[in-house]
Amino acid sequence: MFSLIWSIIVGFFVGLIARWIVPGAAHYGFIMTTIVGIVGSVIGGFIGTMFNKPAPGQKFHAAGFLMSIVGAVILLFLLKFIEH
């Protein structure tokens, strides 16, 4: 249960940082910002594992938070492209 709550909190902050980085007005609420952050974390984790595989049994990838932000920024650019 704590893991889910932690994912939501981190996802929200990752989404906020990504929205701050990507130019333009994005009218997303709390839920959409959190979803962008969580999905961005998954995308960032996938990109991180393409370059460097984590050690067996390691819970988190070394790039972690930074790659989550990169993934969320990529997702926001894709959402902008789809919306227009």
N, CA, C and O atoms as a printed pandas DataFrame, in Angstrom:
     atom_number atom_name residue_name chain_id  residue_number  x_coord  y_coord  z_coord
0              1         N          MET        A               1    0.820   -1.191    0.000
1              2        CA          MET        A               1    0.000    0.000    0.000
2              3         C          MET        A               1    0.865    1.255    0.000
3              4         O          MET        A               1    0.565    2.220   -0.703
4              5         N          PHE        A               2    1.942    1.242    0.792
5              6        CA          PHE        A               2    2.817    2.411    0.858
6              7         C          PHE        A               2    3.491    2.665   -0.486
7              8         O          PHE        A               2    3.737    3.813   -0.856
8              9         N          SER        A               3    3.789    1.597   -1.211
9             10        CA          SER        A               3    4.424    1.718   -2.523
10            11         C          SER        A               3    3.509    2.453   -3.500
11            12         O          SER        A               3    3.980    3.278   -4.284
12            13         N          LEU        A               4    2.218    2.165   -3.463
13            14        CA          LEU        A               4    1.262    2.831   -4.334
14            15         C          LEU        A               4    1.167    4.319   -3.996
15            16         O          LEU        A               4    1.160    5.160   -4.895
16            17         N          ILE        A               5    1.096    4.638   -2.729
17            18        CA          ILE        A               5    1.030    6.038   -2.305
18            19         C          ILE        A               5    2.303    6.772   -2.699
19            20         O          ILE        A               5    2.246    7.909   -3.168
20            21         N          TRP        A               6    3.455    6.127   -2.512
21            22        CA          TRP        A               6    4.726    6.742   -2.883
22            23         C          TRP        A               6    4.793    6.977   -4.398
23            24         O          TRP        A               6    5.307    8.008   -4.834
24            25         N          SER        A               7    4.286    6.045   -5.202
25            26        CA          SER        A               7    4.266    6.195   -6.660
26            27         C          SER        A               7    3.404    7.380   -7.079
27            28         O          SER        A               7    3.758    8.112   -8.003
28            29         N          ILE        A               8    2.283    7.569   -6.408
29            30        CA          ILE        A               8    1.399    8.692   -6.719
30            31         C          ILE        A               8    2.071   10.010   -6.367
31            32         O          ILE        A               8    2.010   10.960   -7.147
32            33         N          ILE        A               9    2.709   10.081   -5.213
33            34        CA          ILE        A               9    3.373   11.323   -4.783
34            35         C          ILE        A               9    4.527   11.664   -5.721
35            36         O          ILE        A               9    4.630   12.797   -6.190
36            37         N          VAL        A              10    5.392   10.696   -5.996
37            38        CA          VAL        A              10    6.525   10.938   -6.888
38            39         C          VAL        A              10    6.028   11.246   -8.296
39            40         O          VAL        A              10    6.563   12.134   -8.960
40            41         N          GLY        A              11    5.012   10.525   -8.757
41            42        CA          GLY        A              11    4.439   10.782  -10.077
42            43         C          GLY        A              11    3.911   12.196  -10.204
43            44         O          GLY        A              11    4.079   12.828  -11.247
44            45         N          PHE        A              12    3.279   12.698   -9.165
45            46        CA          PHE        A              12    2.759   14.075   -9.203
46            47         C          PHE        A              12    3.904   15.075   -9.340
47            48         O          PHE        A              12    3.821   15.994  -10.154
48            49         N          PHE        A              13    4.971   14.911   -8.557
49            50        CA          PHE        A              13    6.080   15.857   -8.641
50            51         C          PHE        A              13    6.834   15.739   -9.967
51            52         O          PHE        A              13    7.281   16.746  -10.516
52            53         N          VAL        A              14    6.975   14.530  -10.477
53            54        CA          VAL        A              14    7.604   14.352  -11.791
54            55         C          VAL        A              14    6.746   15.025  -12.860
55            56         O          VAL        A              14    7.278   15.691  -13.748
56            57         N          GLY        A              15    5.432   14.859  -12.785
57            58        CA          GLY        A              15    4.520   15.510  -13.729
58            59         C          GLY        A              15    4.594   17.018  -13.648
59            60         O          GLY        A              15    4.574   17.692  -14.678
60            61         N          LEU        A              16    4.681   17.563  -12.438
61            62        CA          LEU        A              16    4.801   19.013  -12.279
62            63         C          LEU        A              16    6.093   19.547  -12.896
63            64         O          LEU        A              16    6.081   20.565  -13.588
64            65         N          ILE        A              17    7.191   18.866  -12.644
65            66        CA          ILE        A              17    8.478   19.305  -13.192
66            67         C          ILE        A              17    8.448   19.218  -14.717
67            68         O          ILE        A              17    8.936   20.118  -15.400
68            69         N          ALA        A              18    7.877   18.141  -15.249
69            70        CA          ALA        A              18    7.796   17.989  -16.705
70            71         C          ALA        A              18    6.922   19.072  -17.318
71            72         O          ALA        A              18    7.250   19.604  -18.379
72            73         N          ARG        A              19    5.815   19.405  -16.667
73            74        CA          ARG        A              19    4.946   20.480  -17.178
74            75         C          ARG        A              19    5.646   21.823  -17.119
75            76         O          ARG        A              19    5.381   22.690  -17.952
76            77         N          TRP        A              20    6.527   22.017  -16.159
77            78        CA          TRP        A              20    7.284   23.258  -16.048
78            79         C          TRP        A              20    8.320   23.356  -17.169
79            80         O          TRP        A              20    8.593   24.445  -17.673
80            81         N          ILE        A              21    8.894   22.212  -17.556
81            82        CA          ILE        A              21    9.932   22.186  -18.592
82            83         C          ILE        A              21    9.333   22.377  -19.984
83            84         O          ILE        A              21    9.886   23.125  -20.790
84            85         N          VAL        A              22    8.226   21.721  -20.278
85            86        CA          VAL        A              22    7.615   21.768  -21.611
86            87         C          VAL        A              22    6.884   23.099  -21.778
87            88         O          VAL        A              22    6.042   23.453  -20.953
88            89         N          PRO        A              23    7.205   23.838  -22.846
89            90        CA          PRO        A              23    6.563   25.145  -23.044
90            91         C          PRO        A              23    5.100   25.003  -23.462
91            92         O          PRO        A              23    4.687   23.976  -24.001
92            93         N          GLY        A              24    4.344   26.039  -23.205
93            94        CA          GLY        A              24    2.938   26.058  -23.593
94            95         C          GLY        A              24    2.027   25.785  -22.414
95            96         O          GLY        A              24    2.449   25.272  -21.378
96            97         N          ALA        A              25    0.774   26.141  -22.599
97            98        CA          ALA        A              25   -0.215   25.954  -21.538
98            99         C          ALA        A              25   -0.838   24.576  -21.652
99           100         O          ALA        A              25   -1.454   24.247  -22.666
100          101         N          ALA        A              26   -0.680   23.782  -20.625
101          102        CA          ALA        A              26   -1.324   22.473  -20.560
102          103         C          ALA        A              26   -2.306   22.517  -19.393
103          104         O          ALA        A              26   -1.902   22.636  -18.236
104          105         N          HIS        A              27   -3.570   22.422  -19.699
105          106        CA          HIS        A              27   -4.602   22.535  -18.672
106          107         C          HIS        A              27   -4.940   21.152  -18.118
107          108         O          HIS        A              27   -6.009   20.596  -18.368
108          109         N          TYR        A              28   -3.983   20.620  -17.354
109          110        CA          TYR        A              28   -4.163   19.319  -16.728
110          111         C          TYR        A              28   -4.391   19.520  -15.235
111          112         O          TYR        A              28   -3.773   20.382  -14.610
112          113         N          GLY        A              29   -5.267   18.729  -14.687
113          114        CA          GLY        A              29   -5.510   18.780  -13.257
114          115         C          GLY        A              29   -4.558   17.863  -12.500
115          116         O          GLY        A              29   -3.581   17.356  -13.052
116          117         N          PHE        A              30   -4.866   17.667  -11.232
117          118        CA          PHE        A              30   -4.045   16.834  -10.357
118          119         C          PHE        A              30   -3.920   15.410  -10.883
119          120         O          PHE        A              30   -2.823   14.852  -10.919
120          121         N          ILE        A              31   -5.037   14.822  -11.291
121          122        CA          ILE        A              31   -5.025   13.425  -11.720
122          123         C          ILE        A              31   -4.227   13.251  -13.011
123          124         O          ILE        A              31   -3.417   12.329  -13.112
124          125         N          MET        A              32   -4.442   14.116  -13.993
125          126        CA          MET        A              32   -3.720   13.983  -15.257
126          127         C          MET        A              32   -2.231   14.256  -15.067
127          128         O          MET        A              32   -1.401   13.593  -15.689
128          129         N          THR        A              33   -1.882   15.218  -14.220
129          130        CA          THR        A              33   -0.470   15.489  -13.939
130          131         C          THR        A              33    0.183   14.277  -13.288
131          132         O          THR        A              33    1.316   13.929  -13.621
132          133         N          THR        A              34   -0.520   13.636  -12.365
133          134        CA          THR        A              34   -0.003   12.444  -11.705
134          135         C          THR        A              34    0.149   11.297  -12.695
135          136         O          THR        A              34    1.150   10.582  -12.667
136          137         N          ILE        A              35   -0.833   11.117  -13.565
137          138        CA          ILE        A              35   -0.755   10.052  -14.569
138          139         C          ILE        A              35    0.412   10.290  -15.515
139          140         O          ILE        A              35    1.135    9.354  -15.856
140          141         N          VAL        A              36    0.602   11.540  -15.944
141          142        CA          VAL        A              36    1.743   11.871  -16.807
142          143         C          VAL        A              36    3.051   11.537  -16.096
143          144         O          VAL        A              36    3.967   10.998  -16.717
144          145         N          GLY        A              37    3.152   11.844  -14.823
145          146        CA          GLY        A              37    4.362   11.550  -14.063
146          147         C          GLY        A              37    4.614   10.063  -13.910
147          148         O          GLY        A              37    5.750    9.610  -14.051
148          149         N          ILE        A              38    3.568    9.295  -13.621
149          150        CA          ILE        A              38    3.725    7.855  -13.435
150          151         C          ILE        A              38    4.064    7.175  -14.763
151          152         O          ILE        A              38    4.972    6.346  -14.819
152          153         N          VAL        A              39    3.346    7.517  -15.823
153          154        CA          VAL        A              39    3.628    6.921  -17.132
154          155         C          VAL        A              39    4.999    7.384  -17.622
155          156         O          VAL        A              39    5.730    6.616  -18.247
156          157         N          GLY        A              40    5.344    8.639  -17.339
157          158        CA          GLY        A              40    6.676    9.136  -17.690
158          159         C          GLY        A              40    7.769    8.369  -16.974
159          160         O          GLY        A              40    8.839    8.143  -17.539
160          161         N          SER        A              41    7.519    7.968  -15.748
161          162        CA          SER        A              41    8.486    7.154  -15.006
162          163         C          SER        A              41    8.677    5.797  -15.663
163          164         O          SER        A              41    9.793    5.283  -15.732
164          165         N          VAL        A              42    7.599    5.225  -16.139
165          166        CA          VAL        A              42    7.691    3.939  -16.829
166          167         C          VAL        A              42    8.482    4.104  -18.135
167          168         O          VAL        A              42    9.349    3.286  -18.444
168          169         N          ILE        A              43    8.182    5.161  -18.899
169          170        CA          ILE        A              43    8.912    5.421  -20.142
170          171         C          ILE        A              43   10.388    5.672  -19.852
171          172         O          ILE        A              43   11.258    5.126  -20.531
172          173         N          GLY        A              44   10.668    6.496  -18.845
173          174        CA          GLY        A              44   12.061    6.770  -18.469
174          175         C          GLY        A              44   12.790    5.521  -18.017
175          176         O          GLY        A              44   13.966    5.344  -18.337
176          177         N          GLY        A              45   12.122    4.658  -17.285
177          178        CA          GLY        A              45   12.725    3.394  -16.862
178          179         C          GLY        A              45   13.027    2.493  -18.041
179          180         O          GLY        A              45   14.056    1.817  -18.066
180          181         N          PHE        A              46   12.131    2.479  -19.020
181          182        CA          PHE        A              46   12.351    1.682  -20.219
182          183         C          PHE        A              46   13.560    2.206  -21.000
183          184         O          PHE        A              46   14.390    1.425  -21.466
184          185         N          ILE        A              47   13.652    3.531  -21.138
185          186        CA          ILE        A              47   14.795    4.129  -21.839
186          187         C          ILE        A              47   16.090    3.841  -21.074
187          188         O          ILE        A              47   17.110    3.514  -21.680
188          189         N          GLY        A              48   16.048    3.960  -19.768
189          190        CA          GLY        A              48   17.230    3.693  -18.949
190          191         C          GLY        A              48   17.723    2.266  -19.076
191          192         O          GLY        A              48   18.929    2.023  -19.117
192          193         N          THR        A              49   16.790    1.314  -19.140
193          194        CA          THR        A              49   17.196   -0.089  -19.264
194          195         C          THR        A              49   17.708   -0.414  -20.653
195          196         O          THR        A              49   18.427   -1.399  -20.824
196          197         N          MET        A              50   17.358    0.381  -21.646
197          198        CA          MET        A              50   17.899    0.160  -22.989
198          199         C          MET        A              50   19.398    0.443  -23.015
199          200         O          MET        A              50   20.141   -0.200  -23.756
200          201         N          PHE        A              51   19.842    1.407  -22.207
201          202        CA          PHE        A              51   21.254    1.793  -22.201
202          203         C          PHE        A              51   22.083    1.017  -21.179
203          204         O          PHE        A              51   23.240    0.681  -21.428
204          205         N          ASN        A              52   21.476    0.738  -20.028
205          206        CA          ASN        A              52   22.225    0.080  -18.963
206          207         C          ASN        A              52   21.264   -0.784  -18.149
207          208         O          ASN        A              52   20.334   -0.272  -17.527
208          209         N          LYS        A              53   21.489   -2.058  -18.159
209          210        CA          LYS        A              53   20.632   -2.978  -17.402
210          211         C          LYS        A              53   20.956   -2.892  -15.914
211          212         O          LYS        A              53   22.128   -2.894  -15.537
212          213         N          PRO        A              54   19.923   -2.816  -15.056
213          214        CA          PRO        A              54   20.193   -2.794  -13.615
214          215         C          PRO        A              54   20.704   -4.164  -13.139
215          216         O          PRO        A              54   20.443   -5.198  -13.755
216          217         N          ALA        A              55   21.420   -4.131  -12.052
217          218        CA          ALA        A              55   21.949   -5.384  -11.479
218          219         C          ALA        A              55   20.794   -6.255  -11.000
219          220         O          ALA        A              55   19.762   -5.726  -10.587
220          221         N          PRO        A              56   20.944   -7.583  -11.047
221          222        CA          PRO        A              56   19.877   -8.473  -10.566
222          223         C          PRO        A              56   19.550   -8.201   -9.091
223          224         O          PRO        A              56   20.447   -8.109   -8.253
224          225         N          GLY        A              57   18.281   -8.075   -8.797
225          226        CA          GLY        A              57   17.834   -7.835   -7.436
226          227         C          GLY        A              57   17.805   -6.364   -7.043
227          228         O          GLY        A              57   17.393   -6.032   -5.931
228          229         N          GLN        A              58   18.232   -5.487   -7.926
229          230        CA          GLN        A              58   18.226   -4.052   -7.629
230          231         C          GLN        A              58   16.808   -3.523   -7.798
231          232         O          GLN        A              58   16.169   -3.771   -8.820
232          233         N          LYS        A              59   16.314   -2.794   -6.797
233          234        CA          LYS        A              59   14.941   -2.303   -6.847
234          235         C          LYS        A              59   14.794   -1.106   -7.776
235          236         O          LYS        A              59   13.798   -1.000   -8.491
236          237         N          PHE        A              60   15.764   -0.211   -7.775
237          238        CA          PHE        A              60   15.662    1.008   -8.563
238          239         C          PHE        A              60   16.827    1.115   -9.528
239          240         O          PHE        A              60   17.933    0.652   -9.247
240          241         N          HIS        A              61   16.564    1.726  -10.656
241          242        CA          HIS        A              61   17.628    1.978  -11.627
242          243         C          HIS        A              61   18.402    3.211  -11.171
243          244         O          HIS        A              61   17.841    4.090  -10.517
244          245         N          ALA        A              62   19.667    3.275  -11.507
245          246        CA          ALA        A              62   20.526    4.366  -11.043
246          247         C          ALA        A              62   20.036    5.736  -11.502
247          248         O          ALA        A              62   20.162    6.705  -10.754
248          249         N          ALA        A              63   19.483    5.845  -12.700
249          250        CA          ALA        A              63   19.052    7.139  -13.230
250          251         C          ALA        A              63   17.786    7.636  -12.540
251          252         O          ALA        A              63   17.600    8.842  -12.379
252          253         N          GLY        A              64   16.935    6.737  -12.142
253          254        CA          GLY        A              64   15.733    7.001  -11.362
254          255         C          GLY        A              64   14.944    8.248  -11.673
255          256         O          GLY        A              64   14.257    8.322  -12.691
256          257         N          PHE        A              65   15.041    9.223  -10.801
257          258        CA          PHE        A              65   14.213   10.419  -10.850
258          259         C          PHE        A              65   14.453   11.216  -12.124
259          260         O          PHE        A              65   13.501   11.711  -12.726
260          261         N          LEU        A              66   15.700   11.347  -12.541
261          262        CA          LEU        A              66   16.024   12.120  -13.743
262          263         C          LEU        A              66   15.403   11.482  -14.986
263          264         O          LEU        A              66   14.821   12.184  -15.812
264          265         N          MET        A              67   15.519   10.180  -15.123
265          266        CA          MET        A              67   14.925    9.504  -16.273
266          267         C          MET        A              67   13.395    9.543  -16.221
267          268         O          MET        A              67   12.742    9.516  -17.264
268          269         N          SER        A              68   12.826    9.606  -15.030
269          270        CA          SER        A              68   11.380    9.760  -14.902
270          271         C          SER        A              68   10.936   11.092  -15.478
271          272         O          SER        A              68    9.917   11.169  -16.163
272          273         N          ILE        A              69   11.699   12.139  -15.203
273          274        CA          ILE        A              69   11.376   13.458  -15.731
274          275         C          ILE        A              69   11.533   13.464  -17.252
275          276         O          ILE        A              69   10.688   14.008  -17.962
276          277         N          VAL        A              70   12.611   12.861  -17.749
277          278        CA          VAL        A              70   12.818   12.787  -19.201
278          279         C          VAL        A              70   11.655   12.045  -19.861
279          280         O          VAL        A              70   11.145   12.485  -20.891
280          281         N          GLY        A              71   11.240   10.939  -19.282
281          282        CA          GLY        A              71   10.113   10.185  -19.821
282          283         C          GLY        A              71    8.820   10.984  -19.807
283          284         O          GLY        A              71    8.038   10.915  -20.756
284          285         N          ALA        A              72    8.588   11.739  -18.745
285          286        CA          ALA        A              72    7.370   12.558  -18.659
286          287         C          ALA        A              72    7.405   13.697  -19.675
287          288         O          ALA        A              72    6.371   14.047  -20.244
288          289         N          VAL        A              73    8.578   14.277  -19.907
289          290        CA          VAL        A              73    8.707   15.337  -20.914
290          291         C          VAL        A              73    8.407   14.767  -22.298
291          292         O          VAL        A              73    7.698   15.393  -23.086
292          293         N          ILE        A              74    8.938   13.592  -22.593
293          294        CA          ILE        A              74    8.655   12.937  -23.873
294          295         C          ILE        A              74    7.161   12.687  -24.020
295          296         O          ILE        A              74    6.590   12.920  -25.086
296          297         N          LEU        A              75    6.529   12.215  -22.956
297          298        CA          LEU        A              75    5.093   11.957  -22.982
298          299         C          LEU        A              75    4.302   13.242  -23.218
299          300         O          LEU        A              75    3.335   13.237  -23.980
300          301         N          LEU        A              76    4.695   14.335  -22.580
301          302        CA          LEU        A              76    3.987   15.602  -22.775
302          303         C          LEU        A              76    4.115   16.099  -24.212
303          304         O          LEU        A              76    3.151   16.622  -24.772
304          305         N          PHE        A              77    5.303   15.941  -24.819
305          306        CA          PHE        A              77    5.456   16.324  -26.218
306          307         C          PHE        A              77    4.573   15.450  -27.120
307          308         O          PHE        A              77    3.992   15.943  -28.087
308          309         N          LEU        A              78    4.476   14.161  -26.804
309          310        CA          LEU        A              78    3.599   13.282  -27.577
310          311         C          LEU        A              78    2.129   13.683  -27.407
311          312         O          LEU        A              78    1.368   13.675  -28.375
312          313         N          LEU        A              79    1.735   14.026  -26.199
313          314        CA          LEU        A              79    0.348   14.460  -25.955
314          315         C          LEU        A              79    0.034   15.756  -26.693
315          316         O          LEU        A              79   -1.065   15.920  -27.223
316          317         N          LYS        A              80    1.003   16.685  -26.730
317          318        CA          LYS        A              80    0.803   17.929  -27.483
318          319         C          LYS        A              80    0.639   17.640  -28.964
319          320         O          LYS        A              80   -0.203   18.245  -29.627
320          321         N          PHE        A              81    1.440   16.718  -29.487
321          322        CA          PHE        A              81    1.373   16.354  -30.887
322          323         C          PHE        A              81    0.029   15.733  -31.218
323          324         O          PHE        A              81   -0.546   16.020  -32.268
324          325         N          ILE        A              82   -0.480   14.882  -30.332
325          326        CA          ILE        A              82   -1.759   14.210  -30.565
326          327         C          ILE        A              82   -2.926   15.191  -30.456
327          328         O          ILE        A              82   -3.884   15.097  -31.223
328          329         N          GLU        A              83   -2.855   16.123  -29.517
329          330        CA          GLU        A              83   -3.951   17.081  -29.296
330          331         C          GLU        A              83   -4.105   18.052  -30.455
331          332         O          GLU        A              83   -5.215   18.508  -30.728
332          333         N          HIS        A              84   -3.032   18.373  -31.134
333          334        CA          HIS        A              84   -3.121   19.397  -32.208
334          335         C          HIS        A              84   -3.129   18.760  -33.525
335          336         O          HIS        A              84   -3.197   19.448  -34.544
